[in-house]
Amino acid sequence: MLHCDRRRHHRQDSRHTGIQAVVADAEAARRQLLDAGVDASEVEVRPWGNFVYFGDPDGNRWPLQAIESRPNG
């Protein structure tokens, strides 16, 4: 599932794409990124889900979100 956020994200250190992908398991996604040679953040645990971030060659920051359950299935 992809989520598109139309708000502008302004950060000094990176650009946020405004798009995030939902994954089943943030830790597993992080391991897969690291195994592929991609620099990935530690998993951030938040009340609304667990997040891992990685960057692309253009300097965009991509979030992956794992959520325990969704209210609509």
Secondary structure, DSSP 4 states (H G I P E B T S, - for coil): -EEE--S----SS-EE-SEEEEES-HHHHHHHHHHTT--BPPPEEETTEEEEEEE-TTSEEEEEEE-S--TT-
